Amino acid sequence: MAGRRIVGLGLASTTALAAMVAYADPILKPSRGTYGLSGLIDMPTAESAPEGMLGATVFRFAGALRVTGTFQVTDRLTGAFRYSRVPELFSGGGALYDRSFDVRYRILDEKGWRPAVAIGMRDFIGTGVYSGEYIVATKTITPRLRATAGLGWGRLGSEGDIGTPFGDRPPLNIGTGGKANTDQWFKGPVAPFVGFAWQATDKLTLKAEYSSDAYPRETAAGTFDRKSSVNLGFDYQFNRSASVSGYYLYGSELGLQFSLAIDPRRPPAPSGLETAPLPVRPRPARATNPEDWGTDWTADPKVHPGIQDAVAKAMEKDGMLLESMALSATRAEVRVRNRRYLAQPQAIGRSARILTRALPPSVETFVITSVSEGMPTSSITLRRSDIEALESQESIAILREARFSDAVAAPQEGLVRTPNIYPRFVWSLSPYGEASVFDPDDPLRADFGLQLAGRYEFAPGLILSGSVRKKVIGNLDESTRISDSTVRHVRSDLVLYQKEGDPGIHDLTLAWYARPAPNLYSRVTVGLLERMYGGVSGELLWKPVDSRLALGAEVNYVKQRDFDTMFTFRDYEVATGHVSAYYDFGQGFTGQIDVGRYLLGDWGATFTLDREFANGWKVGAYATITDLSEADFGEGSFDKGVRLTIPVSWTTGKPSVNKVSTVIKPLNRDGGARLDVDGRLYDTIRSTHQGDMQIQWGRFWR
């Protein structure tokens, strides 16, 4: 009881201090606790990282190894995924490798005398090793000092509890794991915690906390000796991205943590390394040079080819391909493939500048049509006089004058294909990397090698492509983890493909893209579609240029490839497909629902939410629920994961349309497995439609 009075006194004193002074501009910046999110040491705070911030921490002490990735989804909402090694959690049972998810929401901002307040849940899905819920308040006392106090349940209510306000906490039924433990949330004993953070210097922050986590399982198993509830620590910030933290924990242990923060909005390389665009060339004044504005040039059959050749050469120097062009006395349409700029408006703006320098003065209307995979996807109509008048103004001014439309809704007559652009062959030799991070025998395995890729375009939309991989160094083939799945191994034999598929044909396909009608897009792909499957895939997408909503359907008939990833197949074939809905919620958030049949023959739906930034960074998460039972699915209960896409231009500072994408999955099981087909329509066209282009329109004049 004495301990509880001390805690109560601590809470009271914290509240009193918080009420004494309110600072609107504190020097102290949030730092990360041992669970990866903004926190003291083990205890959380109500602070948040800047919106969009990505974080990674590695924490080690006798009681655990925790590797955590975090994402500040919005200004208030934070999510985290954690991979932990907990030694000797159960007597005689050896170490536990655990995967967990956290979520936290800041309810109130710090303002005046009011503290910031947040509510959160740790490890709310799965085994519940770190399961706990909390409500916490944080207040600035002086510009360098912050106080935090809160109430915790679960693990955070296991030391110094003051009651059970919302009923008993039922025993955790782990089962196959992977499910939300809803019956446990905010149940059982509740305990207070308190702490302080003081910024001693610009780089050094000192912390102290009274912890409400008793570590009951670890101490029972003899992992470490918990002698005190007081934890002490420091954070040392090397720069805006990297820091190291040291801790003295529970009166008996030392801990060390490394933290990395990445702001997608702040690239490591300086912006603007691309060459400057050509300046707009104003036309001569009509009143003083009326002869220059005449249309006599239209009668000369050599003018159009000469102008098209000049435009094509200028665009090629600028990283773009002029597919075709139509030209009349007052109007010009160019169909342009952007091969260099991640932001499509940058390619549009550079195309417009080139046209002002190449076209006769009588041409007032520019129609710039974006082309993706040979398909005209959208048209932007601009007045030449607006381009001339608004070059020195903000990009929003020219956006107000631009008109978006479907490229095939009102086709331009007289389009002339640029000579000698088809057939077209391109190839590349580049490094590749592949990692496995959840193998309990070796939590980090990886392969690195070379990938030879080629692409032959017979005509617009008709493309033969493929890639071959050869490992140079790595240890993925050393894994001994064999699938224990009791159903057909449609995905869980990945290790066997990694062992035997070197070298291997990763993919080899013939694809046909087309525009069957306004607002409609189609794709048919045949061949070795991905590492594990070959066959035929067909897709149809409805997506108006100015619509937030898109609807699609895909049908596939595939056969499983042999483990050597060459031209032979196994004895499993399946028809699979989905109907899909996509919606742009604004502010960079895009949702997707896919309903249909998966590779195992199970039926269900996949729900996806992505957050994309204007510079091309994308972070998202998905979950798939099917009619496959939890017992048949196995560990994890259902398929889920986190998706991350990083634009190459963000790291190098040089313009590039290339991106690096990865999916982080807790487990690789067979239920809810979907075919991986390159070039799906929604991702192919969305960057050229109105919603995405408006987000990136700030690069129009770049």
Legacy VTK file of the C-alpha trace (Angstrom):
# vtk DataFile Version 3.0
C-alpha trace
ASCII
DATASET POLYDATA
POINTS 702 float
0.000 0.000 0.000
2.875 2.353 0.697
3.984 1.965 -2.861
0.569 2.998 -4.075
0.602 6.168 -1.942
3.964 7.115 -3.451
2.553 6.682 -6.936
-0.499 8.713 -6.023
1.737 11.473 -4.690
3.708 11.343 -7.943
0.540 11.726 -9.986
-0.672 14.592 -7.832
2.661 16.410 -8.045
2.777 15.923 -11.806
-0.688 17.430 -12.153
0.266 20.359 -9.968
3.428 21.027 -11.936
1.506 20.815 -15.201
-0.928 23.410 -13.967
1.792 25.871 -12.963
3.264 26.809 -16.316
2.274 26.292 -19.971
4.873 26.680 -22.704
3.711 26.963 -26.310
7.146 26.505 -27.883
9.125 23.850 -25.971
12.705 23.024 -26.896
12.307 19.363 -25.950
11.472 17.123 -28.894
9.702 13.749 -28.604
11.971 10.720 -28.398
11.241 7.011 -28.744
10.805 4.541 -25.932
11.782 0.881 -25.896
8.599 -0.070 -27.780
9.475 2.168 -30.735
6.764 4.814 -30.380
7.219 8.207 -28.754
7.703 7.451 -25.078
9.758 7.680 -21.938
11.475 4.302 -21.444
8.991 1.432 -21.159
6.087 3.810 -20.528
4.274 5.684 -23.324
3.724 9.428 -23.634
1.013 11.430 -25.388
3.494 12.901 -27.856
3.480 12.197 -31.597
6.118 12.304 -34.275
5.545 14.671 -37.223
2.874 13.438 -39.626
4.189 10.933 -42.139
7.316 10.118 -40.139
8.690 6.581 -40.347
10.726 5.172 -37.498
12.767 2.070 -36.727
14.235 1.031 -33.379
16.353 -1.872 -32.147
16.239 -2.362 -28.370
18.185 -4.970 -26.396
18.313 -5.951 -22.751
18.240 -9.246 -20.855
14.470 -9.431 -21.034
14.009 -8.908 -24.776
15.233 -7.993 -28.215
12.668 -5.724 -29.884
12.801 -4.486 -33.456
9.992 -2.018 -34.160
8.864 -0.099 -37.222
6.478 2.835 -36.752
4.481 5.113 -39.014
2.783 8.380 -38.106
-0.306 7.732 -40.230
-1.887 11.116 -39.521
-1.051 13.958 -37.174
-2.879 12.049 -34.401
-2.760 8.354 -35.368
0.377 6.214 -34.934
0.847 2.575 -35.903
3.668 0.136 -35.192
4.785 -3.367 -36.114
7.210 -5.182 -33.832
9.316 -8.329 -34.045
10.617 -9.521 -30.689
12.803 -12.255 -29.281
11.827 -13.005 -25.696
14.301 -15.490 -24.150
13.020 -18.347 -22.012
9.529 -16.918 -21.766
8.156 -20.211 -20.577
10.208 -22.498 -18.334
12.056 -24.993 -20.486
10.399 -23.639 -23.616
13.297 -21.654 -25.037
12.996 -18.281 -26.739
9.765 -16.973 -28.248
9.847 -15.077 -31.554
6.831 -12.823 -31.450
5.166 -10.420 -33.876
2.919 -7.659 -32.569
1.046 -4.537 -33.639
0.458 -1.281 -31.736
-1.858 1.652 -32.335
-2.154 5.018 -30.582
-4.431 8.016 -31.081
-3.851 11.488 -29.625
-7.228 12.696 -28.394
-6.225 16.187 -27.259
-3.402 18.542 -28.167
-1.417 20.381 -25.542
-2.837 23.890 -25.350
-2.560 26.495 -22.619
-2.995 24.723 -19.276
-4.263 21.537 -20.950
-1.929 18.567 -21.462
-1.805 16.412 -24.559
-3.854 13.232 -24.055
-3.589 9.961 -25.980
-5.117 6.508 -25.839
-3.319 3.439 -27.125
-3.002 -0.333 -27.311
0.130 -2.482 -27.426
0.191 -5.937 -28.990
-3.556 -5.931 -29.559
-3.382 -8.775 -32.114
-1.908 -12.229 -31.560
-0.105 -13.867 -28.654
-0.404 -10.854 -26.364
3.093 -11.177 -24.886
3.246 -7.374 -24.585
-0.507 -6.816 -24.524
-1.554 -3.642 -22.684
-3.766 -0.609 -23.060
-3.336 2.897 -21.671
-4.527 6.461 -21.455
-1.746 8.990 -20.939
-1.257 12.745 -20.553
1.914 14.735 -21.259
2.524 18.376 -20.297
5.373 20.814 -20.856
6.595 22.184 -17.511
9.479 24.310 -18.818
10.867 24.545 -22.349
13.265 21.692 -21.474
11.124 19.621 -19.088
8.039 17.484 -19.728
5.975 15.404 -17.341
3.896 12.364 -18.224
1.322 10.446 -16.197
-1.083 7.724 -17.178
-3.086 4.639 -16.383
-2.346 1.217 -17.863
-4.079 -2.130 -18.236
-2.704 -5.569 -19.098
1.096 -5.563 -18.902
0.878 -1.883 -17.991
-1.420 -2.694 -15.070
0.636 -5.481 -13.543
2.566 -3.441 -10.921
0.915 -1.241 -8.276
-2.666 -1.693 -9.459
-5.396 0.470 -7.915
-8.451 -1.564 -8.884
-10.377 -3.191 -11.710
-12.804 -0.533 -12.967
-13.985 -2.305 -16.147
-14.136 -5.918 -14.999
-11.767 -8.837 -14.925
-9.377 -9.571 -17.772
-10.152 -13.033 -19.163
-7.342 -15.511 -19.871
-5.800 -14.982 -23.288
-6.896 -17.602 -25.811
-4.015 -17.519 -28.288
-5.208 -20.310 -30.585
-3.428 -19.915 -33.914
-2.680 -16.260 -33.140
-3.174 -13.285 -35.387
-6.579 -12.223 -34.029
-7.571 -9.040 -32.219
-7.863 -9.704 -28.493
-11.003 -7.581 -28.126
-12.259 -9.307 -24.977
-9.110 -8.173 -23.127
-8.990 -4.499 -24.051
-9.063 -2.201 -20.994
-10.024 -5.096 -18.739
-8.388 -6.244 -15.521
-6.295 -4.319 -12.974
-5.333 -0.727 -13.770
-2.112 0.862 -12.513
-0.657 4.374 -12.678
2.700 5.309 -14.167
4.585 8.581 -14.227
7.780 10.006 -15.677
9.827 13.006 -16.733
12.033 13.927 -19.681
14.594 16.757 -19.444
16.650 18.017 -22.347
20.056 18.690 -20.829
21.653 19.859 -24.106
20.580 20.219 -27.710
21.484 16.555 -28.266
21.135 14.900 -24.844
17.831 14.099 -23.119
17.597 12.489 -19.680
14.581 10.410 -18.650
13.149 8.841 -15.511
9.944 6.875 -15.011
7.985 4.860 -12.508
6.924 1.766 -14.468
3.676 -0.161 -14.026
4.944 -3.228 -15.936
5.926 -6.041 -13.565
7.302 -8.286 -16.352
5.487 -11.213 -14.673
6.266 -13.892 -17.263
9.916 -12.953 -17.664
10.623 -12.786 -13.935
8.763 -16.057 -13.357
10.954 -17.718 -15.977
14.093 -16.262 -14.381
14.961 -14.117 -17.395
16.033 -11.227 -15.143
15.603 -9.979 -11.591
13.194 -7.047 -11.261
14.215 -5.126 -8.122
12.671 -1.702 -8.719
9.912 0.070 -10.627
12.170 3.039 -11.388
13.868 3.189 -14.785
16.487 5.737 -15.826
17.752 6.535 -19.303
19.254 8.951 -21.787
18.818 9.698 -25.483
21.642 11.116 -27.572
20.614 12.549 -30.942
23.402 12.325 -33.530
21.408 14.177 -36.186
17.790 14.613 -37.250
17.590 10.914 -38.190
19.733 8.807 -35.849
19.988 8.490 -32.082
21.222 6.091 -29.394
19.636 5.468 -25.997
20.956 3.817 -22.861
18.884 2.606 -19.908
19.213 1.354 -16.327
16.160 -0.860 -15.879
14.392 -2.298 -12.825
17.389 -1.858 -10.552
19.251 -4.730 -12.161
19.622 -4.461 -15.937
21.233 -2.336 -18.625
19.600 -1.721 -21.989
20.710 -0.175 -25.279
18.658 1.129 -28.196
19.365 2.542 -31.642
16.697 4.615 -33.374
16.296 5.840 -36.932
13.713 8.352 -38.130
12.899 8.954 -41.788
10.791 11.869 -42.978
9.522 11.081 -46.497
9.035 14.806 -47.087
12.741 15.539 -46.514
14.941 13.606 -48.969
18.590 12.991 -48.102
19.686 14.264 -51.510
19.102 17.883 -52.493
16.103 18.551 -54.698
16.347 19.885 -58.206
19.357 17.973 -59.553
17.561 17.544 -62.878
18.465 19.845 -65.759
16.503 23.067 -65.978
13.563 23.043 -68.400
13.557 25.110 -71.535
11.983 28.539 -70.923
8.641 29.455 -72.432
9.082 31.325 -75.726
6.491 34.127 -75.967
4.918 34.753 -79.342
5.476 38.082 -81.104
2.729 40.638 -80.550
-0.142 40.132 -83.006
-0.610 43.858 -83.570
2.994 44.502 -84.570
3.609 41.189 -86.372
0.292 40.111 -87.919
2.034 38.101 -90.649
3.570 35.750 -88.031
0.069 34.825 -86.838
-1.126 33.689 -90.221
-2.145 30.144 -91.113
-0.498 29.900 -94.524
1.960 27.379 -93.086
-0.787 24.738 -92.935
-0.686 24.429 -96.717
2.920 23.265 -96.715
3.033 19.434 -96.308
6.608 19.627 -94.961
5.721 21.757 -91.932
4.018 19.084 -89.829
6.829 16.487 -90.205
9.444 19.136 -89.496
7.705 20.380 -86.348
7.046 16.829 -85.113
10.678 15.889 -85.613
11.842 18.970 -83.658
9.388 18.333 -80.827
10.346 14.631 -80.663
14.060 15.438 -80.417
13.528 18.079 -77.732
11.358 15.713 -75.699
13.835 12.877 -76.022
16.545 15.079 -74.541
14.150 15.807 -71.692
13.442 12.128 -70.928
10.129 11.848 -72.767
8.936 9.990 -75.849
6.627 11.662 -78.380
4.335 8.827 -79.488
2.227 10.819 -81.955
1.117 14.319 -82.846
-1.827 16.068 -84.497
-1.477 19.635 -85.744
-3.907 22.202 -87.133
-3.892 25.963 -87.532
-5.013 26.649 -83.950
-4.692 23.350 -82.092
-2.009 20.747 -81.400
-2.200 17.435 -79.574
0.878 15.524 -78.476
0.799 12.043 -76.979
3.721 11.752 -74.606
5.253 8.893 -72.647
7.031 10.088 -69.524
10.157 7.994 -68.921
11.981 10.195 -66.408
9.845 12.212 -63.977
8.091 10.634 -61.011
5.583 13.503 -60.949
3.551 13.426 -64.149
2.814 17.206 -63.995
6.553 17.835 -64.361
6.497 15.990 -67.695
3.345 17.891 -68.715
4.931 21.232 -67.865
8.115 20.492 -69.783
6.101 19.313 -72.780
4.152 22.576 -72.743
7.356 24.640 -72.719
8.736 22.689 -75.657
5.558 23.296 -77.646
5.789 27.073 -77.118
9.186 26.964 -78.803
8.272 24.732 -81.728
4.745 25.635 -82.841
3.680 28.548 -85.068
2.064 31.514 -83.278
-1.419 30.715 -84.604
-1.577 27.518 -82.492
-3.351 28.587 -79.297
-4.639 25.296 -77.860
-2.314 22.599 -76.535
-3.658 19.136 -75.736
-1.045 17.088 -73.909
-2.034 13.426 -73.616
-0.272 11.096 -71.208
0.512 7.584 -72.445
1.073 4.581 -70.145
1.937 1.130 -71.524
0.887 2.321 -74.972
-2.539 3.495 -73.758
-3.632 7.149 -73.907
-4.793 7.657 -70.328
-5.709 11.327 -69.901
-5.543 14.641 -71.725
-4.824 18.100 -70.347
-5.925 21.061 -72.437
-4.068 24.352 -71.937
-4.241 27.729 -73.620
-0.898 28.883 -74.928
-1.621 32.420 -73.785
-2.065 31.159 -70.204
1.277 29.348 -70.353
2.962 32.547 -71.554
1.292 34.736 -68.930
1.617 32.459 -65.899
5.150 31.053 -66.215
6.472 33.193 -63.376
3.513 32.500 -61.050
2.739 29.629 -58.703
1.716 26.330 -60.295
-1.786 26.620 -58.856
-2.481 29.472 -61.287
-1.988 27.301 -64.383
-3.865 24.415 -62.700
-6.964 26.633 -62.493
-6.858 27.049 -66.258
-6.136 23.406 -67.141
-8.934 21.105 -68.316
-8.696 17.346 -67.746
-10.462 14.862 -70.012
-10.412 11.246 -71.175
-7.983 10.820 -74.046
-10.364 8.606 -76.056
-13.663 10.348 -75.257
-13.168 12.817 -78.124
-10.229 11.491 -80.190
-8.193 13.984 -82.168
-8.196 13.460 -85.918
-4.961 13.525 -87.826
-2.682 11.913 -85.243
0.613 10.988 -86.877
2.858 8.440 -85.181
6.442 9.548 -84.699
8.637 7.557 -87.108
10.909 4.753 -85.896
9.674 4.446 -82.297
8.239 0.936 -82.852
9.362 -1.744 -82.496
11.382 -0.679 -79.467
13.800 -2.699 -77.306
15.245 -1.706 -73.939
17.209 -3.740 -71.410
18.910 -3.284 -68.068
21.321 -5.027 -65.733
20.752 -4.042 -62.127
21.280 -5.335 -58.591
18.449 -6.920 -56.652
17.948 -7.836 -53.021
15.601 -10.200 -51.238
15.289 -10.637 -47.481
13.614 -12.901 -44.966
13.169 -11.352 -41.519
10.967 -13.754 -39.551
12.810 -17.084 -39.593
13.188 -18.081 -35.896
16.389 -20.009 -36.694
17.960 -16.866 -38.138
15.774 -13.755 -37.934
17.641 -12.024 -40.769
18.523 -13.764 -44.017
19.116 -12.104 -47.361
20.254 -12.645 -50.946
21.873 -10.093 -53.234
22.508 -10.566 -56.914
22.043 -9.306 -60.461
18.881 -9.065 -62.522
18.916 -8.919 -66.319
15.650 -7.470 -67.614
14.452 -6.833 -71.147
11.416 -5.286 -72.808
10.406 -5.454 -76.479
7.491 -3.273 -77.624
6.057 -4.509 -80.907
3.451 -1.734 -81.112
1.633 0.569 -78.675
0.338 -1.648 -75.863
1.870 -4.925 -77.107
4.859 -5.736 -74.901
7.126 -8.747 -74.426
9.111 -8.539 -71.197
11.042 -10.715 -68.798
13.799 -10.911 -66.223
16.434 -13.418 -65.116
18.069 -13.411 -61.682
21.418 -14.759 -60.485
22.379 -14.658 -56.822
25.873 -13.388 -56.045
25.875 -13.669 -52.275
23.364 -14.603 -49.600
21.970 -17.265 -47.299
18.268 -17.602 -48.082
18.952 -21.099 -49.402
20.307 -22.136 -45.991
16.927 -21.910 -44.288
15.682 -25.189 -42.852
12.130 -23.962 -42.260
9.867 -26.302 -44.204
6.195 -25.448 -44.554
3.948 -27.115 -41.977
0.793 -26.129 -43.838
-1.877 -28.836 -43.947
-3.397 -27.455 -47.168
-1.967 -27.180 -50.670
1.311 -25.236 -50.584
0.451 -22.399 -52.939
2.792 -19.866 -51.236
4.403 -21.460 -48.196
7.074 -23.294 -50.224
8.896 -20.028 -50.908
12.087 -21.413 -49.327
12.214 -24.185 -51.954
12.009 -21.619 -54.770
14.840 -19.683 -53.117
16.931 -22.852 -52.808
16.464 -24.240 -56.321
15.694 -21.188 -58.451
19.227 -19.854 -58.892
19.651 -18.826 -61.606
16.012 -18.571 -62.562
13.528 -16.863 -64.827
11.622 -14.530 -62.561
9.024 -13.657 -65.202
8.521 -13.829 -68.965
5.264 -12.443 -70.377
3.500 -11.055 -73.407
1.051 -8.306 -72.434
-1.554 -6.409 -74.439
-2.950 -3.134 -73.080
-5.873 -1.366 -74.770
-8.654 1.231 -74.450
-11.876 -0.573 -75.486
-14.112 2.449 -74.699
-14.088 5.815 -72.879
-13.199 5.383 -69.186
-12.304 1.713 -69.803
-8.885 0.049 -69.776
-7.973 -3.563 -70.507
-5.002 -5.867 -70.043
-4.274 -9.436 -71.140
-1.020 -11.033 -69.946
0.203 -14.523 -70.817
3.374 -16.413 -69.853
5.421 -16.916 -66.705
3.518 -14.340 -64.689
5.629 -14.490 -61.533
8.170 -16.654 -59.711
5.624 -19.311 -58.684
2.929 -19.250 -61.394
2.444 -19.129 -65.131
-0.694 -18.866 -67.228
-3.031 -16.179 -68.494
-4.404 -13.105 -66.735
-7.094 -10.733 -67.986
-8.237 -7.464 -66.441
-10.782 -4.704 -67.118
-10.841 -1.362 -65.271
-13.398 1.461 -65.249
-11.812 4.734 -64.148
-12.960 8.200 -65.279
-10.154 10.749 -65.327
-11.770 13.000 -62.702
-13.293 10.288 -60.499
-12.153 9.229 -57.040
-13.752 5.828 -57.645
-12.488 3.025 -59.875
-13.944 -0.442 -60.427
-12.119 -3.440 -61.847
-12.339 -7.160 -62.537
-9.547 -9.685 -63.065
-9.673 -13.351 -64.111
-6.666 -15.689 -64.127
-6.021 -19.299 -65.015
-2.610 -20.383 -63.780
-0.414 -23.398 -63.111
2.209 -23.697 -60.387
5.822 -23.507 -61.595
8.551 -25.918 -60.581
10.971 -24.855 -57.862
13.792 -24.287 -60.382
11.782 -21.373 -61.904
12.481 -22.415 -65.465
9.894 -23.668 -67.991
8.467 -26.728 -66.211
5.363 -26.877 -64.032
3.958 -28.803 -61.080
0.617 -30.612 -61.088
-1.472 -27.810 -59.543
-3.634 -25.438 -61.565
-6.383 -23.083 -60.476
-8.778 -20.425 -61.735
-8.614 -17.307 -59.602
-9.847 -13.748 -59.867
-11.340 -10.742 -58.125
-13.660 -7.804 -58.530
-12.096 -4.676 -57.061
-13.086 -1.223 -55.913
-10.599 1.608 -55.436
-11.329 4.938 -53.779
-9.237 8.057 -53.302
-10.195 9.546 -49.931
-7.987 12.598 -50.416
-4.956 13.749 -48.395
-2.984 10.891 -49.971
-5.200 8.082 -48.602
-6.375 5.383 -51.015
-8.541 2.413 -50.103
-8.953 -0.835 -52.032
-11.263 -3.834 -51.642
-10.716 -7.034 -53.644
-13.363 -9.752 -53.449
-12.965 -13.129 -55.118
-11.151 -16.455 -55.304
-7.545 -16.909 -54.216
-4.796 -19.301 -55.305
-5.820 -21.981 -52.837
-9.394 -21.878 -54.118
-10.592 -20.101 -50.961
-13.074 -17.248 -51.335
-12.866 -13.961 -49.464
-11.821 -10.325 -49.535
-8.687 -8.210 -49.114
-8.905 -4.764 -47.519
-6.059 -2.309 -48.167
-5.364 1.243 -47.045
-2.387 3.206 -48.414
-0.987 6.626 -47.572
0.958 8.190 -50.449
2.940 11.406 -50.332
3.385 13.867 -53.158
6.998 12.751 -53.655
6.001 9.121 -54.325
6.527 7.556 -50.894
3.762 5.089 -50.043
3.033 3.226 -46.808
0.072 0.913 -46.444
-1.392 -2.131 -44.742
-3.697 -4.913 -45.840
-5.665 -7.810 -44.364
-7.301 -10.754 -46.138
-10.208 -12.726 -44.729
-11.358 -15.901 -46.535
-13.545 -18.934 -45.870
-10.460 -20.985 -44.979
-10.727 -21.973 -41.313
-8.205 -20.690 -38.778
-7.057 -24.252 -38.157
-6.373 -24.835 -41.859
-4.702 -21.449 -42.248
-2.384 -22.159 -39.346
-0.331 -19.705 -37.324
-1.532 -16.141 -37.802
-5.196 -17.025 -38.524
-5.376 -14.792 -41.625
-3.069 -13.056 -44.102
-1.938 -9.518 -43.324
1.021 -7.278 -43.943
2.551 -3.849 -44.428
3.484 -2.365 -47.816
6.235 0.174 -48.429
7.222 1.943 -51.654
10.253 4.252 -51.901
10.943 6.290 -55.062
14.513 6.024 -56.313
14.574 9.775 -56.971
14.047 10.423 -53.239
17.372 8.783 -52.393
19.463 10.036 -55.317
17.952 13.461 -55.965
17.936 12.673 -59.701
14.677 12.310 -61.639
13.501 8.726 -62.113
10.181 6.928 -62.489
11.589 3.850 -60.734
10.436 2.772 -57.294
11.491 0.091 -54.823
8.578 -1.767 -53.227
8.394 -4.404 -50.524
5.750 -6.203 -48.504
6.485 -7.053 -44.878
4.449 -10.067 -43.804
4.526 -11.676 -40.362
4.053 -15.100 -41.975
4.026 -16.606 -45.452
0.975 -18.895 -45.407
-1.265 -20.355 -48.115
-4.657 -18.889 -47.274
-5.662 -15.625 -48.934
-2.742 -15.796 -51.388
-3.205 -13.694 -54.519
-1.448 -13.922 -57.871
1.336 -11.371 -58.330
0.940 -9.894 -61.820
3.076 -6.996 -63.000
1.360 -4.022 -64.610
-2.086 -4.136 -63.025
-4.188 -1.366 -64.494
-4.996 0.849 -61.522
-1.354 1.365 -60.586
-0.483 1.784 -64.270
-2.821 4.710 -64.922
-3.554 6.470 -61.634
-0.491 8.763 -61.684
-1.755 10.261 -64.971
-5.281 10.977 -63.729
-6.594 14.183 -62.233
-6.450 13.278 -58.519
-2.803 12.251 -58.440
-1.720 15.026 -60.785
-3.367 17.707 -58.666
-1.414 16.469 -55.625
1.871 16.699 -57.547
1.012 19.771 -59.603
3.546 21.862 -57.705
6.239 20.426 -60.013
4.585 21.692 -63.224
7.155 24.461 -63.733
10.148 22.369 -62.526
LINES 1 703
702 0 1 2 3 4 5 6 7 8 9 10 11 12 13 14 15 16 17 18 19 20 21 22 23 24 25 26 27 28 29 30 31 32 33 34 35 36 37 38 39 40 41 42 43 44 45 46 47 48 49 50 51 52 53 54 55 56 57 58 59 60 61 62 63 64 65 66 67 68 69 70 71 72 73 74 75 76 77 78 79 80 81 82 83 84 85 86 87 88 89 90 91 92 93 94 95 96 97 98 99 100 101 102 103 104 105 106 107 108 109 110 111 112 113 114 115 116 117 118 119 120 121 122 123 124 125 126 127 128 129 130 131 132 133 134 135 136 137 138 139 140 141 142 143 144 145 146 147 148 149 150 151 152 153 154 155 156 157 158 159 160 161 162 163 164 165 166 167 168 169 170 171 172 173 174 175 176 177 178 179 180 181 182 183 184 185 186 187 188 189 190 191 192 193 194 195 196 197 198 199 200 201 202 203 204 205 206 207 208 209 210 211 212 213 214 215 216 217 218 219 220 221 222 223 224 225 226 227 228 229 230 231 232 233 234 235 236 237 238 239 240 241 242 243 244 245 246 247 248 249 250 251 252 253 254 255 256 257 258 259 260 261 262 263 264 265 266 267 268 269 270 271 272 273 274 275 276 277 278 279 280 281 282 283 284 285 286 287 288 289 290 291 292 293 294 295 296 297 298 299 300 301 302 303 304 305 306 307 308 309 310 311 312 313 314 315 316 317 318 319 320 321 322 323 324 325 326 327 328 329 330 331 332 333 334 335 336 337 338 339 340 341 342 343 344 345 346 347 348 349 350 351 352 353 354 355 356 357 358 359 360 361 362 363 364 365 366 367 368 369 370 371 372 373 374 375 376 377 378 379 380 381 382 383 384 385 386 387 388 389 390 391 392 393 394 395 396 397 398 399 400 401 402 403 404 405 406 407 408 409 410 411 412 413 414 415 416 417 418 419 420 421 422 423 424 425 426 427 428 429 430 431 432 433 434 435 436 437 438 439 440 441 442 443 444 445 446 447 448 449 450 451 452 453 454 455 456 457 458 459 460 461 462 463 464 465 466 467 468 469 470 471 472 473 474 475 476 477 478 479 480 481 482 483 484 485 486 487 488 489 490 491 492 493 494 495 496 497 498 499 500 501 502 503 504 505 506 507 508 509 510 511 512 513 514 515 516 517 518 519 520 521 522 523 524 525 526 527 528 529 530 531 532 533 534 535 536 537 538 539 540 541 542 543 544 545 546 547 548 549 550 551 552 553 554 555 556 557 558 559 560 561 562 563 564 565 566 567 568 569 570 571 572 573 574 575 576 577 578 579 580 581 582 583 584 585 586 587 588 589 590 591 592 593 594 595 596 597 598 599 600 601 602 603 604 605 606 607 608 609 610 611 612 613 614 615 616 617 618 619 620 621 622 623 624 625 626 627 628 629 630 631 632 633 634 635 636 637 638 639 640 641 642 643 644 645 646 647 648 649 650 651 652 653 654 655 656 657 658 659 660 661 662 663 664 665 666 667 668 669 670 671 672 673 674 675 676 677 678 679 680 681 682 683 684 685 686 687 688 689 690 691 692 693 694 695 696 697 698 699 700 701
